[in-house]
């Protein structure tokens, strides 16, 4: 029995043929594709028809590969980034191309919403950190141009599931990123939706991770040459899948490291109080009754944006060579506060970095290796700061940090994180999201009785890298310098 896992990031996607038999962990990438958002009709939008066409091609390829192996496919699961959505009309047609969360339309939306509902009340209801990109604020901006009363909101993976299965539902883990789900009940907060004057029919049924949405539509099954294949909603939020696909040890935190860094712990219930709200932590839904208590940190987006700029300037920045240059820098050339709003989507990331560095009396170095070191060291110290806060807020000791996702392959950042936190770091799997997608489908198919059993299977299959903390006077001085910068930004906020 095999499964197809579709993993969509904010700009690129992959289709995997996967399996989880007693002596097998199959993760075979059959297609990779790219879809950067583009300016159309006045906004930064996703080309949804392209994304769907690429998924279909990848799924068809996976089906052919399975037949070549003489094996059958049980189901398909799709995960993606959070907060973004599409609207379908009463006939099931996409009303317009989805707008990217990095679009500028949400500027001022938080202030507009807070005129109607207080920050404290929104947090008490939803347990979700206030971020301008959240669906709540995107919808507030969207309403200015009009949302049809007949429209139905579907987040990106739910929208794909609808076109594959014909079933229009919202999966819980991604739905929580909208900041419109009642944290204590896991259903849409209809009172909040009404007070924000959003169409009442916009939000449909919420289903849990692992829900079987039924077979592929007959027309799609024929097009993709797949018979008797179901569509299963995994943890459709990619971080939800990534955490599900991590064999977390007792008392360990996680960092899902990629474009964003999601720094948190897994809990059995939400944690909502004034102190948590003050520090703007989030309680996102996880698979099988878990809660992801975490904070979004800007992540490797900052470095990748710099690499694009260097490339445009004709400067070669091979990733391995760049990390070698970083490791060769003995001191700290400077620090930034990674969560500065200026880094969200600037015209020039290098200019944004220079601007912040100037405020602390530093200049942006000319050498890419030194710039990269500033970014990576600042991320490591930011992780340490967030993790110390989590330990304080939850009252539970953290024993170590498990880094997953693409960033888990960055050995320099992993070691810097161990040094900054003083805790051991385990790195891997890099494909935690795909593994979580697979495990939830396999649980739905009855191959595992629980998430704990599935993770136990996964732990036996994986090899992870271990990084022990190395303390030094240089690191301690760096921590002091970084803390001063973070404190300055905290006071300004």
N, C-alpha and C positions, 0 to 999 in steps of 0.2 A: 504493500500500500504506500503510494507516494502522494505528496502534496505540492502545490504550486504556491510559493510565497512571493508576493509583489511588494517591494519595498521602495517607497517614493520619498526622496528628500526634496528640499526646496530648491530644485534646479536639475536634479538627475534622478534616475530610477533604475532599478534592476529587477529582473525576473529570475527566480531560482526554482529549480527542481529539487525537492527536499524529501527526506525520509528519516524516520527515527525507529528503527528496528532494534531488538536487543543488542546486536553486535554491530550496528550500523548507525552512523550519523552522516547523512548525505546532504551536502550543500553544494549544488552545482549551478553556477551562474550561467544562464543560457542567453541572456540579453541584457545589455546596458544601453541607456539612452539619456539624452540631455534635452532640457526644455527651459532655458532661462526665461524669466518673465520679460515681457516687452511692453513698451508704451503703445496702447491702442485705445482710441476713444477717450483720451484724456487721463487714463490711469495706467498704472503698472499692472499688467494682467498675465494670468497663466493661459497658455494655449491648450484648453482642455481637450479639444478634438485631437490634437497631436498626442497628448498624454494617453488618451484612451486608445488611439490607434497603435501606439508603441506597446502598450500593455497587451493588446490583442495579438500583435505579432509575437511578443515574447511568450505568451501563453500557448499559442499555436506551436512555437518552437519547442516548448517544454513537453507538449503532448507528443510531438514526433520523437523526442528524445526518450520519453517513457516507453513508447511503443518499441523503439529500437532495443530497449533493455528487457522487453517482454513483460512490462509491469503496468499496472493500472493506476490512475490518479483518482484519489478520493475527493479532494476539495481544493478550492482556491481561496486564499486569504490576502487582503490588501491592507497595508498600513501606510501612513503618511505623516507629514508634519501636522501640527494642530492649527487651530484658530481660523484658517481660511475656509471659505464655503462657496457653494454655487446655489442658485435659486432655480427651481423648476416650476413650470406652470401646471395648470390642472390637467393638461394633456401629456405631461411628462417631458416637455421640451425644456432644454436649458435656456433660460431667459437672456443671459449675457455671460460672457467669459468671466470666470472668477477673478477678483482683484487680489493682488499679492499683499501680504501683511506689511511689506516695506513701503507700500504706496503712501504718499503724504496726506491722503484724505482724512486720516484720523487726528491730525493736529488740532488740538482744542477740544476733542471729543470727551476727554475725561472731565474737563471743567464743565462741559455742557451737561453731562450725566449727573455730576455731583450737585448741580442746581436742583435736581429732582429727587435724588436719593443720596444720602450721605455716604462717604467713604466707609465709615464704620459699619453701617447697615449692610452695604453690599458685601463687605468681607464676612460679616456675621452670617449672612445668608448663603454665600457661595464658597467661602474659604479659599478663594483664588486671589493671587496677588494682582494688584492693579497694574496692568501694562497696556500702553496705548494700542498695541497690536491685537489685543483680545477681541473676540468676535463681538462682544457687547459694544465696544466702542466703534468697531467697523460698521455694525448695523446702525448705530446712531448717526454716523456719517452717511451711510447709504440712504437712510430715511429722508435725508435732505433732498435727494433727487427722486424719492418716491419708491416704495416697495409695494408691488401689487398685492391686494388682499388675498388673491388666490395662490400666491407663491408658497412654496415649501422649501425650507432651508435644509440643505444637506452638505455636511462637511466633505472635504475632498474624497476620502476613502468611501464614505457613504454614497456619494454621488456616483463613484465608479461601481459600487455594489448594485446601485439602482439600475444602471445601464446593463449590468451583467445578469441580474436576477429578476429585475422588475419590482423589487421590494424596497420601498422608501422608508427606511428606519435610520435612527441615529445610534451608533454604538457608544456605550457609556464612557470609556476612557477618553475618547476624543471630545465627546459632548461636554465634559467637565471643563475643557479649555475655553469654552465659550464664555465662561463666567455668568452663565444663566441657569445653571443646574443647582438645585438646593442641596447643599453639602450633606445634610443629615438624612435625606431621603433618597437621593439619587435620581430625582425626577425634575422636569423643568419647573422653574420657579414662576408659576403663572402670574402671581401677584406682581413680581418685579417686572415681568414682561409687559403687563398691562400698564403699570405706572410709567414705563418708558414709551408707551404708545406704539408698540410694535404689533403687527397683525397677529391676532391670536392663533390663526391656523398655520403660522410659519413653522411651528415645531411639532414633529410627529413623535411616534413611539420611540423610547430609548430601550435598547436591548443590551444585555451583558456581553462581555468578551466571550467568545466561544459559541455565540448564537449561530445556528444553522439557518440561513436565509432561504434554503431550498435550492433546487437545481438551476443550472444555467438556463436562461430563456432558450426555447427551442431554436430560434433564429440564430442566436449567438453560438449555441452548441454546434449547429451545422456549420457556421462560418469558421469556427475554431477546430472543427473535427474532434470534438470531445463529447462522449456520451456518458451519462450517469455520473456527472461531476457536480458537486454541490458548491455553493458559495457560502463560506463561513466568515463571520466577522471576528478576526483575532482581536487582540488589543490594538485597535486601529490607529491609536496615537503611537508614533514610532518609539517614543520613550517608554510608553507602556509596554510595548513588545520587547524593547531592549531590557527592561528590568525583569520582565517575565523570563527572558532568556539568559538571566545571570544567576548562577548558583551562589547566592549571597550567604555568607557565613553569619552566624548569630552575632549581632552587635556591629556589623560592618555597614558603612555607608557606601554609596555608589556615586560615580561621576560618569554620566553618559556624555562622552566627549566627542564633539564634532563642530559643525558650524556654530551651534550653541553648546554650552556646557550646562547640563542639568545636574545640580549637586544636591543630594538628598539621602533620605533613608526610607525604607519601606515600613509602614505601620498597618495596624489592624483597623484603625479608625482615624477620623479627622482630628486635628488639633487646632482649635480656633479660640483665641483669647486676645486681649488688648495688646499684650507684648508681642505675640506672633504677628498680629496685624501691623504693629508699628514697624517691624522689620520686614514686612511685605513678603512673607513666605506663602507658598501655595500648597493646597491639598488637592492634587489631581487624582482622579480615579485610576486604579490599577486593575489588573486581572484577578478574578476570583476573590473579591471582597477585600483586596488590599488598597491602601492609599499611598500615593507617592508624595511624601512631604519634602518639598524641595524649593530651591531658588534657581531661577534662570540667570546664568552668567554669560556674558556676550560670546565667549568662546573663540575658536580658531577662525571664525569669520574675519576677525581683525587681521590676522596674519595672511589669510588667503586673499583678502582685498589688497593688501600691500604687494603680494606676489604678482597679482594681475597688473598693478601699476608698474612694477619693476619690469615686467615683461613688455609692456607697452613702450617703455623707455629703452628697450634693447638690453636690459640687464638680466643675465641668466641667473635663475634662482632654483636650480635643482634641489628638491626637498632634502635629500640625504646630505648633499654638500652644504646646504644652508645650516642644517642642524650640526654638522661638523664645525662650521664657523662659530656657531653659538657656543658649543662646548669649549672652544678655544679661548673664549673671553673670560678672564679670571675674575674681574670685578663686576659690579652692577653699573652699567652706563646710565641708568635712570629707571623710573617706574611710572606706570600709568594706573589710573583706576579704570578697569576694563568695562564697567557698566555705565560709563559716561554716555549720555544720549547722543553725543556727537558721533559716536562710532556706529550708530544703528544703520545708516545708509548714506554716508557722506559722498559728495562729488569726488573727493580725494581723501582716502584713508590716511595717506602720509601727511597731508596738510592737517587733518584732524588730530593726528598724533603729535605733530609739532606744536599745535596750538595748546594742547593740554600740558605737554612737557615744559613749554615756556612759562606756564603758570607756576611751576615749581622750580623755576630757575635753571632749567636744562634745555639743551638744544637737541633736535633730532639728529642722530648720527648719519653720516653719509653711507656707511657700510651696512648692507642688508643684514649681515650676521648680527651686528650690534642692535639693530632695530628689532630683529626677531627675538633676541635675548630679552630685551625690555618687555616685549609682549608676553613671552612664555613665562618669565619669572613673575611678572605681575599677575598672570593667571594663577600660577601656583600659590602665591600668597593670598590671592582672593579666595581660592578654594579653601585654604586653611582658615581664613576668617569666617566664611560661611559655615564650615563644618564645626568650628568652635561654637558658633551661635546655635546650630542645631543641637549640639550636645547640651547647651545651657537651656534651650527652650523645651526640649523633650525630657530633660532630667535623666537621660540614659547615656551611659558611657559609650563612646565609639572606640572600637578595637582596631580598625583598619579601614582602608579605602579600596574599593574595587572599581577600577577604571575600565569602561567598556566603550565600544564604538570605534570609529576610525581613528580618533585621537589616542586610543590605547596603544597604537603602534609608534607613538612619539616617545622614545625612550628618555630623551632629555626632560620633557615635561613630566613624565612619570616619576623620574628621580627627583626633580625639583619639587614635585608635590609631596613626596615622602619626606624630603628635607624640611619643607615649610610646615607640614602638619605634625611631624614627629611620629607618624604612624606608618606601619608597613603598607605598601601599595601592591595590589595584584592587578596586572594588566591583561585584558582579554576576556572574552573574545571580541575581536574587531567586528564580527558579524552578529553581535548579540541581538540586534533587531530582527534579523531573519530567523535566528534560532528561536526567539520568543514567538514570532509569527507561526513557525512550524509547531512548537510545543502546544500552543493553544489549539491549533487545528487537530493535532494528534490527541489531545485530551477530549476534544469534541467528538472525535471518531472512536473514542473508547480505548485507545492504546495506552493511556495512562489514567489512573484513577483520580489524580490530583496534581496541582502545580508542584507540590513538594516532591512527589514521586517523579515527575518529569524533570525537575531540576537535579534530583539525585542521579538520574540517568545521564544528564548532561555533564555533571561534574566528573563522572567517570570517563567521559570521552574527551575532555578538554585538557590542553596544556596551557598554562598561563605563566607569564613572567612575574618574578617577584623583585621588589625594590625595597631595600631596607633603608630607613632614614639615616642620613649622615649629618651630624651636627658640626658646625664650625663657627668660628668668630665672624667670618664673612657672612654666613647665612643669617646669623643673629642680627648683624648690623643691617643687612638687607631687609629683614623683617621689620626692624624699627623704622627704617626709612619708608617702607611701603605703608606701614600702619599710619604714619603721619599724613600721607597723601589721602588714604581712605577716610581718615577722620575729617580732613578738610572738606571732602565731598559730602560726607554725612552731615556735617554742620550746615553746609550750603543748601542741602535738600530740606 
